[in-house]
Amino acid sequence: MSGNILCGGKWCLVVAALFAFGVRFARASNAPLVSVPYEVVPQTTSPGGTAQYPLPLNENTGARGLPMTLMCSQSSLPANAVCSFSPATITPGALAVPFSLTIAVPTGSALLEKPNRMGLHLYFAFIPLAGISFAGAGRRHKRRLWLWLAGLCVFLILLNACGGGSSNSAPANPELGTYNVKVQGTTSAQPNPVTITIVGLTVQ
């Protein structure tokens, strides 16, 4: 009698059916997400553009009947890029579930050099001082002051032409490159993001 359900008539069939249903429900509720074996065509875009991917969630993936929230792994995206899904939530089932992914890549900042204008500022600052010096100097010293002032002006002009010895540069298009973007999903039974597929993206 071991392993058998002790009953008779119609009640035996009812008990057996309820038992089997409970086992299947428990397994489905705790079923983990699995990777989607689907070949995705890589996309190419440029800064300020978007890339779109039509994707399916394969049949019998994850727990049937449990809504799955879609997301991208932020660390796998280009700098400051944003991904969106349509629909944002899907429900696994016996058939494949289609959805689409859109990745928006921001426009990067070009390399900008901002030279230091300190030399030019010093040049204008010395003009009033030079006038005061000339006003109080005799004829004998004016020629020497002229030579000194001319040399100082040449030095400051050269210093300003070289950017004052330093410049500030902004980064140039940090989002350029090739990326393997991870598409992930979570359910109530699997709250930690699990990768369901990976899409290729090139920004150039």
C-alpha positions in Angstrom: 0.0 0.0 0.0 3.1 2.3 0.2 3.0 5.2 -2.2 -0.7 4.7 -3.1 -3.6 6.9 -2.2 -6.1 4.9 -0.1 -9.6 5.8 -1.3 -12.4 4.4 -3.4 -14.7 5.4 -6.2 -15.0 9.0 -7.4 -13.2 10.4 -4.3 -10.0 8.7 -5.3 -9.9 10.5 -8.7 -10.7 13.9 -7.1 -7.9 13.6 -4.5 -5.4 12.5 -7.1 -6.3 15.4 -9.4 -6.0 18.0 -6.6 -2.6 16.5 -5.5 -1.2 16.7 -9.0 -2.4 20.3 -9.4 -0.8 21.4 -6.2 2.6 19.9 -7.2 2.5 21.6 -10.6 1.5 25.0 -9.1 4.3 24.9 -6.5 6.9 24.1 -9.1 5.7 26.9 -11.4 5.6 29.5 -8.7 9.3 28.8 -7.8 10.6 28.3 -11.3 13.7 30.4 -11.9 14.2 32.5 -15.0 16.4 31.0 -17.7 18.4 32.6 -20.6 16.7 33.0 -23.9 18.5 31.1 -26.7 17.7 33.7 -29.3 20.2 35.2 -31.9 19.8 39.0 -31.8 21.1 41.1 -34.7 23.6 43.7 -33.5 22.7 47.3 -34.1 24.8 50.4 -34.9 24.0 54.0 -34.0 25.7 57.3 -33.4 25.7 59.8 -30.5 22.2 61.2 -30.2 20.6 58.3 -32.0 18.6 55.2 -31.0 18.8 51.5 -31.6 15.7 49.2 -31.7 15.5 45.4 -31.2 12.5 43.2 -31.7 12.8 40.4 -29.2 10.8 37.4 -28.0 10.7 35.7 -24.6 10.7 32.0 -25.6 7.9 29.8 -24.6 8.0 28.0 -21.2 10.6 30.5 -19.9 10.3 31.3 -16.2 7.1 30.9 -14.2 3.9 30.9 -16.2 1.4 33.5 -15.2 3.9 35.6 -13.2 4.4 39.0 -14.7 8.1 39.8 -15.6 9.4 43.3 -15.3 12.1 44.1 -18.0 15.2 46.2 -17.5 18.7 46.7 -18.8 21.9 46.2 -16.8 23.1 49.8 -16.4 26.7 48.8 -16.3 26.5 47.3 -19.8 25.0 50.4 -21.4 26.9 53.3 -23.0 27.6 56.3 -20.7 24.3 58.0 -19.8 22.3 55.8 -22.3 18.7 55.0 -21.5 16.8 51.8 -22.4 13.0 51.3 -22.6 10.7 48.4 -23.3 7.4 48.0 -25.0 5.6 46.6 -23.1 7.6 47.2 -19.9 6.1 44.0 -18.3 5.4 40.7 -20.0 3.9 37.4 -18.8 5.6 34.1 -19.7 3.4 31.4 -21.1 3.2 28.3 -23.3 3.9 30.6 -26.4 6.7 33.0 -27.1 6.0 36.6 -25.9 7.2 39.4 -28.2 8.5 42.7 -26.9 10.8 45.5 -28.2 13.8 47.2 -26.7 14.9 50.8 -27.6 18.3 52.2 -26.5 18.7 56.0 -26.7 22.3 57.2 -26.8 23.0 60.8 -25.7 25.0 63.3 -27.7 28.5 63.4 -26.2 30.5 66.7 -25.8 33.2 67.3 -28.3 36.7 68.1 -27.1 36.7 71.7 -26.1 39.8 73.5 -25.0 39.5 76.6 -22.8 42.8 78.4 -22.7 43.8 80.3 -19.6 43.5 84.0 -20.2 45.6 85.0 -17.2 48.4 86.5 -19.4 45.9 88.8 -21.1 44.5 89.9 -17.8 48.0 90.7 -16.5 48.7 92.7 -19.6 45.8 95.0 -19.0 46.6 95.2 -15.3 50.1 96.6 -16.0 49.0 99.4 -18.3 47.8 101.7 -15.5 51.0 100.9 -13.6 53.1 101.8 -16.6 51.3 105.2 -16.9 52.0 106.0 -13.3 55.7 105.1 -13.8 56.0 107.4 -16.9 54.3 110.3 -15.1 56.8 110.3 -12.3 59.9 109.5 -14.3 62.4 112.0 -15.8 63.4 112.1 -19.4 66.6 110.2 -18.7 64.6 107.1 -17.4 61.7 107.2 -19.9 63.7 105.4 -22.7 64.6 102.6 -20.2 61.0 102.4 -19.1 59.8 102.1 -22.7 62.2 99.2 -23.4 61.1 97.5 -20.2 57.4 98.0 -21.0 57.8 96.7 -24.6 59.6 93.6 -23.3 56.9 93.0 -20.8 54.1 93.3 -23.4 55.9 90.9 -25.7 56.2 88.4 -22.8 52.5 88.6 -21.9 51.4 88.3 -25.5 53.4 85.1 -25.9 52.1 83.8 -22.6 48.6 84.4 -23.7 49.2 82.8 -27.1 50.3 79.6 -25.3 47.1 79.5 -23.3 48.7 80.7 -20.1 50.6 77.5 -19.7 47.4 75.4 -19.1 44.0 74.6 -20.6 40.8 72.9 -19.6 39.6 70.1 -21.8 36.1 68.4 -21.8 35.9 64.6 -22.5 35.2 63.7 -26.1 32.2 61.4 -26.7 32.7 58.9 -23.9 29.8 56.7 -25.2 31.7 55.6 -28.4 32.5 51.9 -28.5 31.0 48.4 -28.7 28.7 47.1 -26.0 27.0 43.8 -25.0 23.8 45.1 -23.4 22.2 42.7 -20.9 18.4 42.5 -21.0 17.2 41.3 -17.6 13.9 40.4 -15.9 12.5 40.1 -12.4 9.4 38.4 -11.1 7.8 38.1 -7.6 9.4 34.7 -7.3 12.8 36.0 -8.7 13.3 39.5 -7.3 17.0 39.6 -8.3 17.6 40.6 -11.9 18.4 37.7 -14.2 19.8 38.1 -17.7 17.4 36.7 -20.3 19.3 37.7 -23.4 22.2 39.9 -24.6 22.1 42.4 -27.5 25.0 43.9 -29.3 25.4 47.7 -29.8 28.0 49.8 -31.5 28.2 53.5 -31.1 30.4 55.3 -33.7 
